[in-house]
């Protein structure tokens, strides 16, 4: 491999890695917003708020879950692209289109495998349970 092609490969890999890093950062941002919403739901539940409005407050948590799973899926696809470029299976064309999910059947890039990721279910599972408990308690008149 020539010095120029090696430099091109390194720059392409760095570009892919920066995309992966941005997606990881966005996942942390989503989790921060979600934690803020859960805290707000818990705090507001002790006031005289309409219980139906409190129920709608849970909707953003579900939306953040969906967006976070989407970003995790994209991140995993870009990791596959990174590995293919690294190993020489993908040509250096500076194309940032991640591989299609149907092509990557043996890889863990599907929605269900992303939902089974500990970074998803260990955060959003308890978040949804806590929000659900607060809403149920509000509807039953406990709080």
Backbone as JSON Lines, residues from 0, in Angstrom:
{"i":0,"aa":"X","n":[0.85,-1.17,0.0],"ca":[0.0,0.0,0.0],"c":[0.9,1.23,0.0]}
{"i":1,"aa":"X","n":[0.6,2.17,-0.86],"ca":[1.43,3.37,-0.97],"c":[1.14,4.32,0.19]}
{"i":2,"aa":"X","n":[2.04,5.27,0.36],"ca":[1.87,6.24,1.44],"c":[0.61,7.08,1.25]}
{"i":3,"aa":"X","n":[0.31,7.41,-0.02],"ca":[-0.87,8.22,-0.3],"c":[-2.15,7.44,-0.01]}
{"i":4,"aa":"X","n":[-2.2,6.18,-0.41],"ca":[-3.41,5.39,-0.15],"c":[-3.56,5.1,1.34]}
{"i":5,"aa":"X","n":[-2.45,4.94,2.05],"ca":[-2.51,4.75,3.5],"c":[-3.01,6.02,4.18]}
{"i":6,"aa":"X","n":[-2.56,7.17,3.72],"ca":[-3.02,8.45,4.27],"c":[-4.52,8.64,3.98]}
{"i":7,"aa":"X","n":[-4.96,8.26,2.79],"ca":[-6.38,8.35,2.46],"c":[-7.2,7.42,3.36]}
{"i":8,"aa":"X","n":[-6.7,6.23,3.59],"ca":[-7.41,5.26,4.44],"c":[-7.5,5.8,5.86]}
{"i":9,"aa":"X","n":[-6.42,6.35,6.37],"ca":[-6.43,6.89,7.72],"c":[-7.4,8.07,7.84]}
{"i":10,"aa":"X","n":[-7.41,8.96,6.86],"ca":[-8.32,10.11,6.93],"c":[-9.78,9.66,6.82]}
{"i":11,"aa":"X","n":[-10.05,8.66,5.99],"ca":[-11.4,8.12,5.86],"c":[-11.84,7.48,7.17]}
{"i":12,"aa":"X","n":[-10.95,6.71,7.79],"ca":[-11.27,6.08,9.06],"c":[-11.51,7.13,10.15]}
{"i":13,"aa":"X","n":[-10.74,8.21,10.13],"ca":[-10.93,9.27,11.11],"c":[-12.28,9.96,10.92]}
{"i":14,"aa":"X","n":[-12.69,10.14,9.68],"ca":[-13.99,10.75,9.41],"c":[-15.12,9.86,9.91]}
{"i":15,"aa":"X","n":[-15.0,8.56,9.66],"ca":[-16.02,7.62,10.13],"c":[-16.05,7.61,11.65]}
{"i":16,"aa":"X","n":[-14.87,7.61,12.27],"ca":[-14.79,7.59,13.73],"c":[-15.4,8.85,14.34]}
{"i":17,"aa":"X","n":[-15.21,9.98,13.71],"ca":[-15.81,11.21,14.25],"c":[-17.34,11.16,14.17]}
{"i":18,"aa":"X","n":[-17.86,10.52,13.14],"ca":[-19.31,10.33,13.04],"c":[-19.81,9.42,14.15]}
{"i":19,"aa":"X","n":[-19.09,8.35,14.42],"ca":[-19.45,7.43,15.5],"c":[-19.41,8.16,16.84]}
{"i":20,"aa":"X","n":[-18.4,8.99,17.04],"ca":[-18.28,9.75,18.29],"c":[-19.46,10.7,18.47]}
{"i":21,"aa":"X","n":[-19.87,11.37,17.4],"ca":[-21.01,12.29,17.5],"c":[-22.28,11.54,17.87]}
{"i":22,"aa":"X","n":[-22.47,10.36,17.31],"ca":[-23.67,9.59,17.63],"c":[-23.66,9.13,19.09]}
{"i":23,"aa":"X","n":[-22.51,8.75,19.59],"ca":[-22.4,8.38,21.0],"c":[-22.7,9.56,21.9]}
{"i":24,"aa":"X","n":[-22.23,10.73,21.52],"ca":[-22.49,11.94,22.29],"c":[-23.98,12.26,22.3]}
{"i":25,"aa":"X","n":[-24.63,12.1,21.16],"ca":[-26.06,12.37,21.09],"c":[-26.84,11.42,21.98]}
{"i":26,"aa":"X","n":[-26.4,10.18,22.08],"ca":[-27.06,9.22,22.95],"c":[-27.0,9.69,24.39]}
{"i":27,"aa":"X","n":[-25.86,10.21,24.81],"ca":[-25.74,10.74,26.18],"c":[-26.63,11.95,26.38]}
{"i":28,"aa":"X","n":[-26.75,12.79,25.35],"ca":[-27.63,13.96,25.43],"c":[-29.08,13.53,25.58]}
{"i":29,"aa":"X","n":[-29.5,12.52,24.8],"ca":[-30.87,12.02,24.89],"c":[-31.16,11.49,26.29]}
{"i":30,"aa":"X","n":[-30.2,10.76,26.85],"ca":[-30.4,10.21,28.19],"c":[-30.48,11.33,29.23]}
{"i":31,"aa":"X","n":[-29.7,12.38,29.04],"ca":[-29.78,13.52,29.96],"c":[-31.13,14.21,29.9]}
{"i":32,"aa":"X","n":[-31.65,14.43,28.7],"ca":[-32.97,15.03,28.56],"c":[-34.04,14.13,29.17]}
{"i":33,"aa":"X","n":[-33.92,12.85,28.94],"ca":[-34.9,11.9,29.47],"c":[-34.89,11.9,30.99]}
{"i":34,"aa":"X","n":[-33.7,11.92,31.6],"ca":[-33.6,11.96,33.06],"c":[-34.21,13.25,33.6]}
{"i":35,"aa":"X","n":[-34.03,14.35,32.89],"ca":[-34.62,15.62,33.3],"c":[-36.14,15.55,33.25]}
{"i":36,"aa":"X","n":[-36.66,14.92,32.21],"ca":[-38.11,14.8,32.08],"c":[-38.68,13.91,33.18]}
{"i":37,"aa":"X","n":[-38.0,12.8,33.48],"ca":[-38.47,11.91,34.54],"c":[-38.47,12.64,35.88]}
{"i":38,"aa":"X","n":[-37.42,13.41,36.13],"ca":[-37.36,14.19,37.37],"c":[-38.48,15.21,37.41]}
{"i":39,"aa":"X","n":[-38.73,15.87,36.29],"ca":[-39.83,16.84,36.22],"c":[-41.18,16.19,36.43]}
{"i":40,"aa":"X","n":[-41.39,15.03,35.82],"ca":[-42.66,14.32,35.99],"c":[-42.87,13.97,37.46]}
{"i":41,"aa":"X","n":[-41.81,13.48,38.09],"ca":[-41.92,13.11,39.51],"c":[-42.2,14.33,40.38]}
{"i":42,"aa":"X","n":[-41.53,15.45,40.1],"ca":[-41.72,16.65,40.91],"c":[-43.1,17.26,40.69]}
{"i":43,"aa":"X","n":[-43.54,17.33,39.45],"ca":[-44.82,17.95,39.14],"c":[-45.99,17.1,39.61]}
{"i":44,"aa":"X","n":[-45.77,15.81,39.77],"ca":[-46.88,14.93,40.16],"c":[-47.42,15.26,41.53]}
{"i":45,"aa":"X","n":[-46.63,15.94,42.37],"ca":[-47.08,16.29,43.71],"c":[-47.88,17.59,43.74]}
{"i":46,"aa":"X","n":[-48.02,18.25,42.6],"ca":[-48.8,19.48,42.53],"c":[-50.21,19.16,42.04]}
{"i":47,"aa":"X","n":[-51.0,20.17,41.93],"ca":[-52.38,20.0,41.46],"c":[-52.43,20.04,39.94]}
{"i":48,"aa":"X","n":[-51.74,19.13,39.29],"ca":[-51.72,19.08,37.84],"c":[-52.75,18.07,37.36]}
{"i":49,"aa":"X","n":[-53.32,18.33,36.21],"ca":[-54.26,17.41,35.61],"c":[-53.54,16.09,35.31]}
{"i":50,"aa":"X","n":[-54.15,15.0,35.7],"ca":[-53.5,13.69,35.52],"c":[-53.33,13.32,34.04]}
{"i":51,"aa":"X","n":[-54.17,13.86,33.17],"ca":[-54.03,13.56,31.74],"c":[-52.82,14.28,31.15]}
{"i":52,"aa":"X","n":[-52.53,15.47,31.64],"ca":[-51.34,16.19,31.2],"c":[-50.09,15.44,31.66]}
{"i":53,"aa":"X","n":[-50.15,14.91,32.87],"ca":[-49.03,14.12,33.38],"c":[-48.81,12.88,32.52]}
{"i":54,"aa":"X","n":[-49.9,12.28,32.04],"ca":[-49.77,11.12,31.17],"c":[-49.07,11.48,29.87]}
{"i":55,"aa":"X","n":[-49.39,12.66,29.31],"ca":[-48.72,13.1,28.09],"c":[-47.25,13.42,28.31]}
{"i":56,"aa":"X","n":[-46.88,13.7,29.54],"ca":[-45.47,13.99,29.84],"c":[-44.59,12.76,29.68]}
{"i":57,"aa":"X","n":[-45.18,11.58,29.69],"ca":[-44.43,10.34,29.51],"c":[-44.07,10.13,28.04]}
{"i":58,"aa":"X","n":[-44.82,10.74,27.16],"ca":[-44.59,10.58,25.72],"c":[-43.18,10.95,25.28]}
{"i":59,"aa":"X","n":[-42.58,12.04,25.77],"ca":[-41.2,12.35,25.36],"c":[-40.2,11.26,25.75]}
{"i":60,"aa":"X","n":[-40.45,10.58,26.84],"ca":[-39.55,9.49,27.25],"c":[-39.56,8.39,26.19]}
{"i":61,"aa":"X","n":[-40.73,8.06,25.71],"ca":[-40.86,7.05,24.66],"c":[-40.19,7.55,23.38]}
{"i":62,"aa":"X","n":[-40.37,8.83,23.07],"ca":[-39.74,9.4,21.87],"c":[-38.21,9.35,21.98]}
{"i":63,"aa":"X","n":[-37.67,9.7,23.14],"ca":[-36.22,9.63,23.32],"c":[-35.72,8.2,23.21]}
{"i":64,"aa":"X","n":[-36.5,7.23,23.68],"ca":[-36.14,5.82,23.53],"c":[-36.02,5.46,22.06]}
{"i":65,"aa":"X","n":[-37.0,5.85,21.27],"ca":[-37.01,5.54,19.84],"c":[-35.83,6.21,19.13]}
{"i":66,"aa":"X","n":[-35.59,7.48,19.44],"ca":[-34.47,8.19,18.8],"c":[-33.14,7.58,19.21]}
{"i":67,"aa":"X","n":[-33.01,7.21,20.48],"ca":[-31.75,6.64,20.95],"c":[-31.48,5.28,20.31]}
{"i":68,"aa":"X","n":[-32.52,4.47,20.14],"ca":[-32.35,3.18,19.44],"c":[-31.95,3.41,17.99]}
{"i":69,"aa":"X","n":[-32.55,4.41,17.36],"ca":[-32.19,4.74,15.98],"c":[-30.72,5.15,15.88]}
{"i":70,"aa":"X","n":[-30.28,6.01,16.78],"ca":[-28.88,6.45,16.76],"c":[-27.93,5.31,17.08]}
{"i":71,"aa":"X","n":[-28.32,4.42,17.99],"ca":[-27.47,3.26,18.29],"c":[-27.37,2.35,17.06]}
{"i":72,"aa":"X","n":[-28.47,2.18,16.35],"ca":[-28.45,1.37,15.13],"c":[-27.53,2.0,14.08]}
{"i":73,"aa":"X","n":[-27.64,3.32,13.9],"ca":[-26.74,4.0,12.96],"c":[-25.28,3.89,13.39]}
{"i":74,"aa":"X","n":[-25.04,4.06,14.68],"ca":[-23.67,3.95,15.19],"c":[-23.09,2.57,14.9]}
{"i":75,"aa":"X","n":[-23.9,1.53,15.11],"ca":[-23.42,0.17,14.84],"c":[-23.17,-0.05,13.36]}
{"i":76,"aa":"X","n":[-24.0,0.54,12.51],"ca":[-23.76,0.43,11.07],"c":[-22.46,1.11,10.68]}
{"i":77,"aa":"X","n":[-22.2,2.28,11.26],"ca":[-20.94,2.98,10.96],"c":[-19.75,2.21,11.52]}
{"i":78,"aa":"X","n":[-19.94,1.49,12.62],"ca":[-18.85,0.65,13.13],"c":[-18.53,-0.49,12.15]}
{"i":79,"aa":"X","n":[-19.57,-1.03,11.52],"ca":[-19.36,-2.05,10.5],"c":[-18.63,-1.45,9.3]}
{"i":80,"aa":"X","n":[-19.05,-0.26,8.88],"ca":[-18.36,0.43,7.78],"c":[-16.9,0.68,8.14]}
{"i":81,"aa":"X","n":[-16.65,1.12,9.37],"ca":[-15.27,1.36,9.83],"c":[-14.45,0.07,9.74]}
{"i":82,"aa":"X","n":[-15.04,-1.03,10.21],"ca":[-14.33,-2.31,10.19],"c":[-14.06,-2.78,8.76]}
{"i":83,"aa":"X","n":[-15.02,-2.55,7.86],"ca":[-14.83,-2.95,6.47],"c":[-13.75,-2.12,5.8]}
{"i":84,"aa":"X","n":[-13.69,-0.84,6.09],"ca":[-12.63,0.01,5.52],"c":[-11.29,-0.4,6.11]}
{"i":85,"aa":"X","n":[-11.27,-0.63,7.42],"ca":[-10.04,-1.02,8.09],"c":[-9.46,-2.31,7.54]}
{"i":86,"aa":"X","n":[-10.34,-3.27,7.28],"ca":[-9.87,-4.58,6.81],"c":[-9.68,-4.64,5.28]}
{"i":87,"aa":"X","n":[-10.06,-3.58,4.57],"ca":[-9.86,-3.54,3.13],"c":[-11.02,-4.11,2.32]}
{"i":88,"aa":"X","n":[-12.15,-4.43,2.97],"ca":[-13.31,-4.96,2.25],"c":[-14.11,-3.86,1.56]}
{"i":89,"aa":"X","n":[-13.91,-2.64,1.96],"ca":[-14.64,-1.5,1.4],"c":[-13.62,-0.53,0.82]}
{"i":90,"aa":"X","n":[-13.88,-0.07,-0.39],"ca":[-12.93,0.84,-1.02],"c":[-13.0,2.22,-0.38]}
{"i":91,"aa":"X","n":[-11.93,2.94,-0.5],"ca":[-11.84,4.28,0.08],"c":[-12.43,5.25,-0.92]}
{"i":92,"aa":"X","n":[-13.71,5.54,-0.74],"ca":[-14.41,6.43,-1.67],"c":[-15.04,7.62,-0.95]}
{"i":93,"aa":"X","n":[-14.81,7.74,0.34],"ca":[-15.33,8.82,1.17],"c":[-16.85,8.88,1.16]}
{"i":94,"aa":"X","n":[-17.46,7.74,0.91],"ca":[-18.91,7.63,0.97],"c":[-19.3,7.32,2.41]}
{"i":95,"aa":"X","n":[-20.22,8.11,2.95],"ca":[-20.63,7.91,4.34],"c":[-21.98,7.22,4.46]}
{"i":96,"aa":"X","n":[-22.38,6.49,3.46],"ca":[-23.61,5.73,3.53],"c":[-23.32,4.44,4.29]}
{"i":97,"aa":"X","n":[-23.94,4.27,5.46],"ca":[-23.66,3.03,6.2],"c":[-24.28,1.83,5.48]}
{"i":98,"aa":"X","n":[-23.75,0.64,5.72],"ca":[-24.31,-0.55,5.07],"c":[-25.78,-0.74,5.43]}
{"i":99,"aa":"X","n":[-26.51,-1.32,4.5],"ca":[-27.93,-1.58,4.68],"c":[-28.11,-2.68,5.72]}
{"i":100,"aa":"X","n":[-29.15,-2.57,6.54],"ca":[-29.41,-3.55,7.59],"c":[-29.67,-4.93,7.02]}
{"i":101,"aa":"X","n":[-30.35,-5.02,5.89],"ca":[-30.65,-6.34,5.31],"c":[-29.38,-7.06,4.86]}
{"i":102,"aa":"X","n":[-28.38,-6.31,4.46],"ca":[-27.12,-6.91,4.04],"c":[-26.35,-7.43,5.26]}
{"i":103,"aa":"X","n":[-26.53,-6.79,6.39],"ca":[-25.79,-7.12,7.6],"c":[-26.57,-8.06,8.51]}
{"i":104,"aa":"X","n":[-27.07,-9.14,7.98],"ca":[-27.92,-10.04,8.76],"c":[-27.2,-10.65,9.96]}
{"i":105,"aa":"X","n":[-25.92,-10.92,9.84],"ca":[-25.19,-11.55,10.92],"c":[-24.65,-10.56,11.94]}
{"i":106,"aa":"X","n":[-24.79,-9.3,11.67],"ca":[-24.29,-8.27,12.58],"c":[-25.4,-7.84,13.54]}
{"i":107,"aa":"X","n":[-25.0,-7.24,14.63],"ca":[-25.96,-6.78,15.63],"c":[-26.4,-5.34,15.35]}
{"i":108,"aa":"X","n":[-27.02,-5.12,14.21],"ca":[-27.44,-3.77,13.86],"c":[-28.95,-3.64,13.72]}
{"i":109,"aa":"X","n":[-29.68,-4.69,14.0],"ca":[-31.14,-4.62,13.91],"c":[-31.74,-3.87,15.08]}
{"i":110,"aa":"X","n":[-32.98,-3.47,14.92],"ca":[-33.67,-2.72,15.96],"c":[-33.78,-3.55,17.23]}
{"i":111,"aa":"X","n":[-34.1,-4.82,17.1],"ca":[-34.28,-5.66,18.29],"c":[-32.97,-5.87,19.04]}
{"i":112,"aa":"X","n":[-31.89,-6.02,18.3],"ca":[-30.6,-6.17,19.0],"c":[-30.19,-4.87,19.67]}
{"i":113,"aa":"X","n":[-30.58,-3.75,19.08],"ca":[-30.3,-2.45,19.73],"c":[-31.16,-2.27,20.97]}
{"i":114,"aa":"X","n":[-32.4,-2.72,20.93],"ca":[-33.26,-2.65,22.11],"c":[-32.72,-3.52,23.25]}
{"i":115,"aa":"X","n":[-32.03,-4.6,22.89],"ca":[-31.47,-5.5,23.91],"c":[-30.12,-5.02,24.43]}
{"i":116,"aa":"X","n":[-29.66,-3.88,23.94],"ca":[-28.4,-3.33,24.4],"c":[-28.55,-2.84,25.84]}
{"i":117,"aa":"X","n":[-27.58,-3.13,26.7],"ca":[-27.67,-2.66,28.09],"c":[-27.77,-1.13,28.19]}
{"i":118,"aa":"X","n":[-27.17,-0.42,27.26],"ca":[-27.26,1.05,27.31],"c":[-28.67,1.54,27.07]}
{"i":119,"aa":"X","n":[-29.5,0.72,26.47],"ca":[-30.9,1.09,26.22],"c":[-31.8,0.58,27.34]}
{"i":120,"aa":"X","n":[-31.81,-0.74,27.54],"ca":[-32.8,-1.28,28.48],"c":[-32.48,-0.98,29.94]}
{"i":121,"aa":"X","n":[-31.22,-0.79,30.28],"ca":[-30.9,-0.47,31.67],"c":[-31.19,0.99,32.01]}
{"i":122,"aa":"X","n":[-31.32,1.84,31.01],"ca":[-31.68,3.23,31.28],"c":[-33.17,3.47,31.04]}
{"i":123,"aa":"X","n":[-33.67,3.11,29.87],"ca":[-35.05,3.44,29.54],"c":[-36.05,2.52,30.23]}
{"i":124,"aa":"X","n":[-35.67,1.29,30.53],"ca":[-36.57,0.39,31.26],"c":[-36.99,0.99,32.59]}
{"i":125,"aa":"X","n":[-36.02,1.28,33.47],"ca":[-36.4,1.91,34.75],"c":[-37.06,3.28,34.58]}
{"i":126,"aa":"X","n":[-36.65,4.04,33.57],"ca":[-37.26,5.36,33.35],"c":[-38.74,5.22,33.04]}
{"i":127,"aa":"X","n":[-39.07,4.29,32.19],"ca":[-40.48,4.08,31.83],"c":[-41.25,3.53,33.01]}
{"i":128,"aa":"X","n":[-40.63,2.64,33.77],"ca":[-41.3,2.08,34.95],"c":[-41.57,3.19,35.97]}
{"i":129,"aa":"X","n":[-40.58,4.03,36.25],"ca":[-40.76,5.13,37.21],"c":[-41.85,6.08,36.73]}
{"i":130,"aa":"X","n":[-41.8,6.46,35.47],"ca":[-42.83,7.36,34.94],"c":[-44.2,6.7,35.0]}
{"i":131,"aa":"X","n":[-44.26,5.42,34.69],"ca":[-45.52,4.69,34.76],"c":[-46.08,4.61,36.17]}
{"i":132,"aa":"X","n":[-45.21,4.37,37.14],"ca":[-45.65,4.3,38.53],"c":[-46.2,5.65,38.99]}
{"i":133,"aa":"X","n":[-45.49,6.72,38.63],"ca":[-45.95,8.06,39.03],"c":[-47.32,8.35,38.41]}
{"i":134,"aa":"X","n":[-47.5,8.01,37.14],"ca":[-48.79,8.27,36.48],"c":[-49.89,7.42,37.1]}
{"i":135,"aa":"X","n":[-49.62,6.15,37.35],"ca":[-50.63,5.28,37.96],"c":[-51.0,5.78,39.35]}
{"i":136,"aa":"X","n":[-49.99,6.19,40.12],"ca":[-50.28,6.72,41.47],"c":[-51.12,7.98,41.39]}
{"i":137,"aa":"X","n":[-50.87,8.82,40.41],"ca":[-51.65,10.05,40.24],"c":[-53.1,9.72,39.86]}
{"i":138,"aa":"X","n":[-53.28,8.72,38.97],"ca":[-54.64,8.35,38.56],"c":[-55.4,7.7,39.7]}
{"i":139,"aa":"X","n":[-54.72,6.99,40.6],"ca":[-55.38,6.34,41.73],"c":[-55.59,7.31,42.9]}
{"i":140,"aa":"X","n":[-55.01,8.49,42.79],"ca":[-55.19,9.49,43.84],"c":[-54.25,9.33,45.02]}
{"i":141,"aa":"X","n":[-53.22,8.52,44.87],"ca":[-52.26,8.31,45.95],"c":[-51.42,9.56,46.18]}
{"i":142,"aa":"X","n":[-51.06,10.23,45.09],"ca":[-50.27,11.45,45.2],"c":[-51.01,12.63,44.61]}
